Amino acid sequence: MLKRIMILWMAIFMAAFLIVACGPKKKKAADESDKTEETKKPAYKSNGDEGTVTGKIMLTGAAPAPKRIDMGQDAKCGEANSNPQTETYMVSDGKVQNVFVYLKGGPADKYEYPVPSESAELDQRGCRYNPHVLGVQAKQDIKITNSDATTHNIHPTPTKNQEWNESQAPGSGAKDKSFSRPETLIKVKCNVHPWMTAYIGVLGHSFYAVSGKDGSFTIKNVPPGDYTLVTWHEDLGEQTQKIKVTAKGSVTQDVTYNAKTAYLPTSMNMATVVLP
């Protein structure tokens, strides 16, 4: 009799276990499953009424003098540069070179834009990165070459993209790389030559430019709308301006930095952008 009771209880226990194990699963909250998925933006469709944004980046006051770079650790670098100097301040007649200029807000962030088929280029020449400041679109190919007679080490240090660190011997083939997410800006260094630095601005669109020797910049094919124009300099920091682009219109927006900002300690320089 006791044996029958034990068997009966065991049967009840197993039945209860199977009901719980095979029963309906708790449904995940909708926001829980969507957290890792990016919101899909509509593709931009041109109406043929895009405009242009132009301007100049200027500096009031005297810019800090460039400093001499000691390239003595690598004879090949020394041979390629008779008087190597820092590139932080490339200023001529008050016009600032190597300022990254881009648009944010409005149609720039509202739509999905096709990734350019042509590659951006980053060369290592004279033991320097050329260009010093580069703009690309997310997922756009970047062709990295080494024109020097010495080995370099390309080491981007992003915070939102995958970090990588690779050597490139002289005469070797180009490296094709890309960044999958927008990020402004990514510092690139060379672990072999510590003075080598470049900055890459990665955006979800192509509405950007880098100021030239005369401080000028041009951003073309801009959809009509209200934007924030952002200018970024590696030491002077970031400035923003509100602009409106009308259908087939042309907007001119000059930006002026103050050289006094460059002489302030980092803790007091409110315009300084701290990079990783």
Phi and psi in degrees as GROMACS dihedral restraints (atoms count N, CA, C in turn):
[ dihedral_restraints ]
;  ai    aj    ak    al  type     phi  dphi    fc
    3     4     5     6     1   -61.7    20    10
    4     5     6     7     1   -37.6    20    10
    6     7     8     9     1   -64.1    20    10
    7     8     9    10     1   -40.8    20    10
    9    10    11    12     1   -63.9    20    10
   10    11    12    13     1   -40.4    20    10
   12    13    14    15     1   -63.4    20    10
   13    14    15    16     1   -42.0    20    10
   15    16    17    18     1   -63.9    20    10
   16    17    18    19     1   -40.8    20    10
   18    19    20    21     1   -64.9    20    10
   19    20    21    22     1   -40.1    20    10
   21    22    23    24     1   -62.3    20    10
   22    23    24    25     1   -45.3    20    10
   24    25    26    27     1   -64.8    20    10
   25    26    27    28     1   -37.1    20    10
   27    28    29    30     1   -65.3    20    10
   28    29    30    31     1   -38.9    20    10
   30    31    32    33     1   -64.9    20    10
   31    32    33    34     1   -42.4    20    10
   33    34    35    36     1   -63.3    20    10
   34    35    36    37     1   -42.5    20    10
   36    37    38    39     1   -61.8    20    10
   37    38    39    40     1   -45.4    20    10
   39    40    41    42     1   -64.5    20    10
   40    41    42    43     1   -39.1    20    10
   42    43    44    45     1   -63.8    20    10
   43    44    45    46     1   -42.7    20    10
   45    46    47    48     1   -65.0    20    10
   46    47    48    49     1   -40.4    20    10
   48    49    50    51     1   -61.6    20    10
   49    50    51    52     1   -44.0    20    10
   51    52    53    54     1   -66.0    20    10
   52    53    54    55     1   -36.5    20    10
   54    55    56    57     1   -64.0    20    10
   55    56    57    58     1   -43.5    20    10
   57    58    59    60     1   -67.6    20    10
   58    59    60    61     1   -44.9    20    10
   60    61    62    63     1   -67.0    20    10
   61    62    63    64     1   -37.6    20    10
   63    64    65    66     1   -98.8    20    10
   64    65    66    67     1     0.9    20    10
   66    67    68    69     1   -69.7    20    10
   67    68    69    70     1   176.5    20    10
   69    70    71    72     1   -62.7    20    10
   70    71    72    73     1   136.1    20    10
   72    73    74    75     1   -79.1    20    10
   73    74    75    76     1   152.2    20    10
   75    76    77    78     1   -69.9    20    10
   76    77    78    79     1   128.8    20    10
   78    79    80    81     1   -74.4    20    10
   79    80    81    82     1   134.4    20    10
   81    82    83    84     1   -71.1    20    10
   82    83    84    85     1   146.1    20    10
   84    85    86    87     1   -65.6    20    10
   85    86    87    88     1   144.1    20    10
   87    88    89    90     1   -59.2    20    10
   88    89    90    91     1   -40.7    20    10
   90    91    92    93     1   -70.5    20    10
   91    92    93    94     1   -22.3    20    10
   93    94    95    96     1   -68.7    20    10
   94    95    96    97     1   -41.9    20    10
   96    97    98    99     1   -78.1    20    10
   97    98    99   100     1   -19.8    20    10
   99   100   101   102     1   -93.2    20    10
  100   101   102   103     1    -5.6    20    10
  102   103   104   105     1   -60.3    20    10
  103   104   105   106     1   -38.2    20    10
  105   106   107   108     1   -88.6    20    10
  106   107   108   109     1    -7.3    20    10
  108   109   110   111     1   -94.4    20    10
  109   110   111   112     1   130.4    20    10
  111   112   113   114     1   -80.7    20    10
  112   113   114   115     1   143.0    20    10
  114   115   116   117     1   -68.6    20    10
  115   116   117   118     1   128.4    20    10
  117   118   119   120     1   -78.1    20    10
  118   119   120   121     1   125.3    20    10
  120   121   122   123     1   -92.2    20    10
  121   122   123   124     1   151.0    20    10
  123   124   125   126     1   -69.8    20    10
  124   125   126   127     1   146.8    20    10
  126   127   128   129     1   -70.9    20    10
  127   128   129   130     1   140.1    20    10
  129   130   131   132     1   -74.3    20    10
  130   131   132   133     1   134.6    20    10
  132   133   134   135     1  -118.3    20    10
  133   134   135   136     1   117.7    20    10
  135   136   137   138     1   -71.8    20    10
  136   137   138   139     1   138.9    20    10
  138   139   140   141     1  -104.3    20    10
  139   140   141   142     1     3.7    20    10
  141   142   143   144     1    75.6    20    10
  142   143   144   145     1    16.7    20    10
  144   145   146   147     1  -117.3    20    10
  145   146   147   148     1    25.3    20    10
  147   148   149   150     1   -66.7    20    10
  148   149   150   151     1   153.4    20    10
  150   151   152   153     1  -116.1    20    10
  151   152   153   154     1  -168.5    20    10
  153   154   155   156     1  -134.8    20    10
  154   155   156   157     1   142.6    20    10
  156   157   158   159     1  -120.0    20    10
  157   158   159   160     1   125.7    20    10
  159   160   161   162     1  -130.8    20    10
  160   161   162   163     1   168.9    20    10
  162   163   164   165     1   169.3    20    10
  163   164   165   166     1  -176.2    20    10
  165   166   167   168     1  -134.1    20    10
  166   167   168   169     1   146.1    20    10
  168   169   170   171     1  -101.7    20    10
  169   170   171   172     1   122.3    20    10
  171   172   173   174     1  -122.9    20    10
  172   173   174   175     1   161.2    20    10
  174   175   176   177     1  -131.4    20    10
  175   176   177   178     1   127.4    20    10
  177   178   179   180     1   -95.1    20    10
  178   179   180   181     1   137.4    20    10
  180   181   182   183     1    90.0    20    10
  181   182   183   184     1   174.4    20    10
  183   184   185   186     1   -86.5    20    10
  184   185   186   187     1   127.8    20    10
  186   187   188   189     1   -73.8    20    10
  187   188   189   190     1   150.7    20    10
  189   190   191   192     1   -56.6    20    10
  190   191   192   193     1   138.4    20    10
  192   193   194   195     1   -67.7    20    10
  193   194   195   196     1   142.7    20    10
  195   196   197   198     1   -63.2    20    10
  196   197   198   199     1   149.0    20    10
  198   199   200   201     1  -102.4    20    10
  199   200   201   202     1   146.4    20    10
  201   202   203   204     1   -72.6    20    10
  202   203   204   205     1   139.7    20    10
  204   205   206   207     1  -101.6    20    10
  205   206   207   208     1   129.5    20    10
  207   208   209   210     1   -87.1    20    10
  208   209   210   211     1   107.5    20    10
  210   211   212   213     1  -103.3    20    10
  211   212   213   214     1    22.3    20    10
  213   214   215   216     1   -62.5    20    10
  214   215   216   217     1   -20.1    20    10
  216   217   218   219     1   -71.5    20    10
  217   218   219   220     1   -15.5    20    10
  219   220   221   222     1  -136.4    20    10
  220   221   222   223     1   109.1    20    10
  222   223   224   225     1   -59.1    20    10
  223   224   225   226     1   -35.2    20    10
  225   226   227   228     1   -63.0    20    10
  226   227   228   229     1   -38.3    20    10
  228   229   230   231     1   -68.5    20    10
  229   230   231   232     1   -41.1    20    10
  231   232   233   234     1   -62.5    20    10
  232   233   234   235     1   -38.0    20    10
  234   235   236   237     1   -66.3    20    10
  235   236   237   238     1   -30.8    20    10
  237   238   239   240     1   -84.7    20    10
  238   239   240   241     1    -9.3    20    10
  240   241   242   243     1  -136.7    20    10
  241   242   243   244     1   115.0    20    10
  243   244   245   246     1   -78.8    20    10
  244   245   246   247     1   -32.1    20    10
  246   247   248   249     1  -145.7    20    10
  247   248   249   250     1    70.5    20    10
  249   250   251   252     1   -68.9    20    10
  250   251   252   253     1   133.6    20    10
  252   253   254   255     1  -135.4    20    10
  253   254   255   256     1   158.9    20    10
  255   256   257   258     1   -64.1    20    10
  256   257   258   259     1   153.3    20    10
  258   259   260   261     1  -109.2    20    10
  259   260   261   262     1    10.9    20    10
  261   262   263   264     1   -59.5    20    10
  262   263   264   265     1   -44.8    20    10
  264   265   266   267     1  -116.7    20    10
  265   266   267   268     1   104.7    20    10
  267   268   269   270     1  -108.7    20    10
  268   269   270   271     1    88.4    20    10
  270   271   272   273     1  -123.9    20    10
  271   272   273   274     1   131.8    20    10
  273   274   275   276     1  -134.7    20    10
  274   275   276   277     1   119.8    20    10
  276   277   278   279     1    53.1    20    10
  277   278   279   280     1    39.0    20    10
  279   280   281   282     1    79.1    20    10
  280   281   282   283     1     5.5    20    10
  282   283   284   285     1  -102.9    20    10
  283   284   285   286     1   133.5    20    10
  285   286   287   288     1  -105.3    20    10
  286   287   288   289     1   126.0    20    10
  288   289   290   291     1   -93.7    20    10
  289   290   291   292     1   160.7    20    10
  291   292   293   294     1    66.8    20    10
  292   293   294   295     1    34.3    20    10
  294   295   296   297     1   -98.4    20    10
  295   296   297   298     1   128.6    20    10
  297   298   299   300     1   -84.5    20    10
  298   299   300   301     1   124.3    20    10
  300   301   302   303     1  -120.4    20    10
  301   302   303   304     1   130.8    20    10
  303   304   305   306     1  -153.5    20    10
  304   305   306   307     1   165.6    20    10
  306   307   308   309     1  -105.2    20    10
  307   308   309   310     1   145.4    20    10
  309   310   311   312     1  -140.8    20    10
  310   311   312   313     1   159.6    20    10
  312   313   314   315     1    82.5    20    10
  313   314   315   316     1   174.1    20    10
  315   316   317   318     1    58.3    20    10
  316   317   318   319     1  -149.0    20    10
  318   319   320   321     1   -58.5    20    10
  319   320   321   322     1   -23.5    20    10
  321   322   323   324     1   -60.4    20    10
  322   323   324   325     1   -36.9    20    10
  324   325   326   327     1  -102.1    20    10
  325   326   327   328     1    -9.5    20    10
  327   328   329   330     1   -83.8    20    10
  328   329   330   331     1   -30.3    20    10
  330   331   332   333     1  -116.7    20    10
  331   332   333   334     1   163.9    20    10
  333   334   335   336     1   -95.4    20    10
  334   335   336   337     1   132.2    20    10
  336   337   338   339     1  -116.6    20    10
  337   338   339   340     1   143.9    20    10
  339   340   341   342     1   -63.7    20    10
  340   341   342   343     1   142.2    20    10
  342   343   344   345     1   -76.3    20    10
  343   344   345   346     1   130.9    20    10
  345   346   347   348     1   -56.6    20    10
  346   347   348   349     1   139.4    20    10
  348   349   350   351     1   -78.9    20    10
  349   350   351   352     1   -25.7    20    10
  351   352   353   354     1   -80.1    20    10
  352   353   354   355     1   149.0    20    10
  354   355   356   357     1   -84.5    20    10
  355   356   357   358     1   144.0    20    10
  357   358   359   360     1   -80.0    20    10
  358   359   360   361     1   156.0    20    10
  360   361   362   363     1  -125.7    20    10
  361   362   363   364     1   135.2    20    10
  363   364   365   366     1  -131.7    20    10
  364   365   366   367     1   114.2    20    10
  366   367   368   369     1  -109.6    20    10
  367   368   369   370     1   153.2    20    10
  369   370   371   372     1  -111.0    20    10
  370   371   372   373     1   106.5    20    10
  372   373   374   375     1  -139.2    20    10
  373   374   375   376     1   129.2    20    10
  375   376   377   378     1    66.9    20    10
  376   377   378   379     1    27.0    20    10
  378   379   380   381     1    57.7    20    10
  379   380   381   382     1    39.2    20    10
  381   382   383   384     1  -136.9    20    10
  382   383   384   385     1   153.9    20    10
  384   385   386   387     1   -83.1    20    10
  385   386   387   388     1   134.4    20    10
  387   388   389   390     1  -133.8    20    10
  388   389   390   391     1   114.7    20    10
  390   391   392   393     1   -79.9    20    10
  391   392   393   394     1   166.2    20    10
  393   394   395   396     1   -74.6    20    10
  394   395   396   397     1   -33.9    20    10
  396   397   398   399     1  -127.5    20    10
  397   398   399   400     1   130.3    20    10
  399   400   401   402     1  -133.8    20    10
  400   401   402   403     1   139.9    20    10
  402   403   404   405     1  -113.1    20    10
  403   404   405   406     1   139.1    20    10
  405   406   407   408     1  -142.7    20    10
  406   407   408   409     1   165.4    20    10
  408   409   410   411     1   -97.7    20    10
  409   410   411   412     1   148.2    20    10
  411   412   413   414     1   -53.7    20    10
  412   413   414   415     1   133.6    20    10
  414   415   416   417     1    76.3    20    10
  415   416   417   418     1     1.6    20    10
  417   418   419   420     1   -75.6    20    10
  418   419   420   421     1   141.5    20    10
  420   421   422   423     1   -70.0    20    10
  421   422   423   424     1   137.3    20    10
  423   424   425   426     1  -118.1    20    10
  424   425   426   427     1   119.0    20    10
  426   427   428   429     1   -95.3    20    10
  427   428   429   430     1   114.3    20    10
  429   430   431   432     1  -106.0    20    10
  430   431   432   433     1   124.5    20    10
  432   433   434   435     1  -123.9    20    10
  433   434   435   436     1   161.1    20    10
  435   436   437   438     1  -124.2    20    10
  436   437   438   439     1   106.0    20    10
  438   439   440   441     1   -94.0    20    10
  439   440   441   442     1     2.9    20    10
  441   442   443   444     1   -90.9    20    10
  442   443   444   445     1   166.1    20    10
  444   445   446   447     1   -95.1    20    10
  445   446   447   448     1    24.3    20    10
  447   448   449   450     1  -139.9    20    10
  448   449   450   451     1   160.0    20    10
  450   451   452   453     1   -79.7    20    10
  451   452   453   454     1   138.0    20    10
  453   454   455   456     1  -117.3    20    10
  454   455   456   457     1   170.5    20    10
  456   457   458   459     1  -134.9    20    10
  457   458   459   460     1   113.4    20    10
  459   460   461   462     1   -92.0    20    10
  460   461   462   463     1   122.8    20    10
  462   463   464   465     1  -139.6    20    10
  463   464   465   466     1    86.4    20    10
  465   466   467   468     1   -69.6    20    10
  466   467   468   469     1   146.9    20    10
  468   469   470   471     1  -125.2    20    10
  469   470   471   472     1    66.8    20    10
  471   472   473   474     1   -76.7    20    10
  472   473   474   475     1   167.4    20    10
  474   475   476   477     1  -114.7    20    10
  475   476   477   478     1   -20.2    20    10
  477   478   479   480     1  -111.8    20    10
  478   479   480   481     1   -12.8    20    10
  480   481   482   483     1  -115.0    20    10
  481   482   483   484     1   173.9    20    10
  483   484   485   486     1   -73.1    20    10
  484   485   486   487     1   125.3    20    10
  486   487   488   489     1   -78.7    20    10
  487   488   489   490     1   141.8    20    10
  489   490   491   492     1  -144.5    20    10
  490   491   492   493     1   164.6    20    10
  492   493   494   495     1  -153.4    20    10
  493   494   495   496     1   105.8    20    10
  495   496   497   498     1  -135.7    20    10
  496   497   498   499     1   145.0    20    10
  498   499   500   501     1   -87.4    20    10
  499   500   501   502     1   155.0    20    10
  501   502   503   504     1  -140.6    20    10
  502   503   504   505     1   111.7    20    10
  504   505   506   507     1   -77.1    20    10
  505   506   507   508     1   156.5    20    10
  507   508   509   510     1   -62.9    20    10
  508   509   510   511     1   138.1    20    10
  510   511   512   513     1    79.5    20    10
  511   512   513   514     1    -0.1    20    10
  513   514   515   516     1   -80.8    20    10
  514   515   516   517     1   164.5    20    10
  516   517   518   519     1   -69.4    20    10
  517   518   519   520     1   164.6    20    10
  519   520   521   522     1   -68.4    20    10
  520   521   522   523     1   150.5    20    10
  522   523   524   525     1  -101.5    20    10
  523   524   525   526     1   130.3    20    10
  525   526   527   528     1  -103.4    20    10
  526   527   528   529     1   116.7    20    10
  528   529   530   531     1  -130.1    20    10
  529   530   531   532     1   167.6    20    10
  531   532   533   534     1  -159.2    20    10
  532   533   534   535     1   162.9    20    10
  534   535   536   537     1  -118.2    20    10
  535   536   537   538     1   130.1    20    10
  537   538   539   540     1   -82.2    20    10
  538   539   540   541     1   -22.0    20    10
  540   541   542   543     1  -121.9    20    10
  541   542   543   544     1   147.5    20    10
  543   544   545   546     1   -61.0    20    10
  544   545   546   547     1   139.2    20    10
  546   547   548   549     1  -163.3    20    10
  547   548   549   550     1   124.5    20    10
  549   550   551   552     1  -126.7    20    10
  550   551   552   553     1   119.7    20    10
  552   553   554   555     1  -119.3    20    10
  553   554   555   556     1   162.0    20    10
  555   556   557   558     1  -101.2    20    10
  556   557   558   559     1   123.9    20    10
  558   559   560   561     1   -82.2    20    10
  559   560   561   562     1   133.8    20    10
  561   562   563   564     1  -117.4    20    10
  562   563   564   565     1   130.8    20    10
  564   565   566   567     1  -127.4    20    10
  565   566   567   568     1   172.4    20    10
  567   568   569   570     1  -122.1    20    10
  568   569   570   571     1   119.2    20    10
  570   571   572   573     1   -71.1    20    10
  571   572   573   574     1   -15.3    20    10
  573   574   575   576     1   -86.4    20    10
  574   575   576   577     1   -40.9    20    10
  576   577   578   579     1  -120.1    20    10
  577   578   579   580     1    98.0    20    10
  579   580   581   582     1   -63.9    20    10
  580   581   582   583     1   -16.8    20    10
  582   583   584   585     1   -81.9    20    10
  583   584   585   586     1   -12.7    20    10
  585   586   587   588     1   -78.8    20    10
  586   587   588   589     1   121.1    20    10
  588   589   590   591     1  -143.8    20    10
  589   590   591   592     1   139.5    20    10
  591   592   593   594     1  -138.8    20    10
  592   593   594   595     1   163.0    20    10
  594   595   596   597     1  -131.4    20    10
  595   596   597   598     1   131.7    20    10
  597   598   599   600     1  -118.8    20    10
  598   599   600   601     1   122.0    20    10
  600   601   602   603     1   -94.0    20    10
  601   602   603   604     1   121.1    20    10
  603   604   605   606     1  -110.8    20    10
  604   605   606   607     1   120.9    20    10
  606   607   608   609     1  -124.5    20    10
  607   608   609   610     1   166.7    20    10
  609   610   611   612     1   -88.5    20    10
  610   611   612   613     1     9.6    20    10
  612   613   614   615     1  -153.9    20    10
  613   614   615   616     1  -178.6    20    10
  615   616   617   618     1  -111.7    20    10
  616   617   618   619     1    24.5    20    10
  618   619   620   621     1   -91.8    20    10
  619   620   621   622     1    72.9    20    10
  621   622   623   624     1  -150.9    20    10
  622   623   624   625     1   166.1    20    10
  624   625   626   627     1  -159.5    20    10
  625   626   627   628     1   164.9    20    10
  627   628   629   630     1  -121.4    20    10
  628   629   630   631     1   128.6    20    10
  630   631   632   633     1   -63.1    20    10
  631   632   633   634     1   140.4    20    10
  633   634   635   636     1   -86.9    20    10
  634   635   636   637     1  -169.7    20    10
  636   637   638   639     1   -60.3    20    10
  637   638   639   640     1   -31.3    20    10
  639   640   641   642     1   -91.3    20    10
  640   641   642   643     1    10.7    20    10
  642   643   644   645     1    79.4    20    10
  643   644   645   646     1    -1.3    20    10
  645   646   647   648     1   -84.0    20    10
  646   647   648   649     1   155.5    20    10
  648   649   650   651     1  -145.5    20    10
  649   650   651   652     1   153.6    20    10
  651   652   653   654     1  -141.2    20    10
  652   653   654   655     1   128.6    20    10
  654   655   656   657     1  -117.8    20    10
  655   656   657   658     1   118.4    20    10
  657   658   659   660     1  -103.9    20    10
  658   659   660   661     1   168.0    20    10
  660   661   662   663     1    56.1    20    10
  661   662   663   664     1    43.3    20    10
  663   664   665   666     1   -89.8    20    10
  664   665   666   667     1   121.9    20    10
  666   667   668   669     1   -61.4    20    10
  667   668   669   670     1   145.0    20    10
  669   670   671   672     1   -57.8    20    10
  670   671   672   673     1   141.2    20    10
  672   673   674   675     1   157.5    20    10
  673   674   675   676     1   179.8    20    10
  675   676   677   678     1   -97.4    20    10
  676   677   678   679     1   132.9    20    10
  678   679   680   681     1  -135.3    20    10
  679   680   681   682     1   166.3    20    10
  681   682   683   684     1  -108.2    20    10
  682   683   684   685     1   121.8    20    10
  684   685   686   687     1   -88.7    20    10
  685   686   687   688     1   121.6    20    10
  687   688   689   690     1  -111.2    20    10
  688   689   690   691     1   131.5    20    10
  690   691   692   693     1  -119.3    20    10
  691   692   693   694     1   135.6    20    10
  693   694   695   696     1  -131.1    20    10
  694   695   696   697     1   127.6    20    10
  696   697   698   699     1  -124.2    20    10
  697   698   699   700     1   140.8    20    10
  699   700   701   702     1   -61.1    20    10
  700   701   702   703     1   -23.4    20    10
  702   703   704   705     1  -118.1    20    10
  703   704   705   706     1   -36.7    20    10
  705   706   707   708     1   -79.2    20    10
  706   707   708   709     1   -17.1    20    10
  708   709   710   711     1    91.7    20    10
  709   710   711   712     1  -152.1    20    10
  711   712   713   714     1  -116.9    20    10
  712   713   714   715     1   141.9    20    10
  714   715   716   717     1  -130.1    20    10
  715   716   717   718     1   152.5    20    10
  717   718   719   720     1  -130.0    20    10
  718   719   720   721     1   145.7    20    10
  720   721   722   723     1  -137.4    20    10
  721   722   723   724     1   139.3    20    10
  723   724   725   726     1   -85.1    20    10
  724   725   726   727     1   130.2    20    10
  726   727   728   729     1  -135.4    20    10
  727   728   729   730     1   160.2    20    10
  729   730   731   732     1  -128.7    20    10
  730   731   732   733     1   126.1    20    10
  732   733   734   735     1  -104.1    20    10
  733   734   735   736     1   121.0    20    10
  735   736   737   738     1   -92.6    20    10
  736   737   738   739     1   168.5    20    10
  738   739   740   741     1   -59.1    20    10
  739   740   741   742     1   122.4    20    10
  741   742   743   744     1    57.4    20    10
  742   743   744   745     1    22.7    20    10
  744   745   746   747     1   -90.3    20    10
  745   746   747   748     1   167.3    20    10
  747   748   749   750     1  -127.5    20    10
  748   749   750   751     1   125.0    20    10
  750   751   752   753     1  -111.7    20    10
  751   752   753   754     1   131.8    20    10
  753   754   755   756     1  -112.3    20    10
  754   755   756   757     1   121.2    20    10
  756   757   758   759     1  -135.2    20    10
  757   758   759   760     1   102.7    20    10
  759   760   761   762     1   -83.7    20    10
  760   761   762   763     1   152.5    20    10
  762   763   764   765     1  -131.5    20    10
  763   764   765   766     1   134.2    20    10
  765   766   767   768     1  -119.9    20    10
  766   767   768   769     1   129.1    20    10
  768   769   770   771     1  -101.5    20    10
  769   770   771   772     1   157.8    20    10
  771   772   773   774     1  -108.2    20    10
  772   773   774   775     1   124.6    20    10
  774   775   776   777     1   -62.5    20    10
  775   776   777   778     1   -23.3    20    10
  777   778   779   780     1   -60.8    20    10
  778   779   780   781     1   -29.4    20    10
  780   781   782   783     1   -59.8    20    10
  781   782   783   784     1   -33.1    20    10
  783   784   785   786     1   -68.8    20    10
  784   785   786   787     1   -22.3    20    10
  786   787   788   789     1   -95.8    20    10
  787   788   789   790     1    -2.8    20    10
  789   790   791   792     1   -79.9    20    10
  790   791   792   793     1   149.4    20    10
  792   793   794   795     1   -60.0    20    10
  793   794   795   796     1   150.8    20    10
  795   796   797   798     1   -54.3    20    10
  796   797   798   799     1   -37.6    20    10
  798   799   800   801     1   -66.4    20    10
  799   800   801   802     1   -23.1    20    10
  801   802   803   804     1   -99.9    20    10
  802   803   804   805     1   -15.2    20    10
  804   805   806   807     1   -85.2    20    10
  805   806   807   808     1    95.6    20    10
  807   808   809   810     1   -69.2    20    10
  808   809   810   811     1   -16.1    20    10
  810   811   812   813     1   -89.5    20    10
  811   812   813   814     1   -10.7    20    10
  813   814   815   816     1   -72.1    20    10
  814   815   816   817     1   130.3    20    10
  816   817   818   819     1   -95.0    20    10
  817   818   819   820     1   123.1    20    10
  819   820   821   822     1   -87.1    20    10
  820   821   822   823     1   119.2    20    10
  822   823   824   825     1   -97.4    20    10
  823   824   825   826     1   155.3    20    10
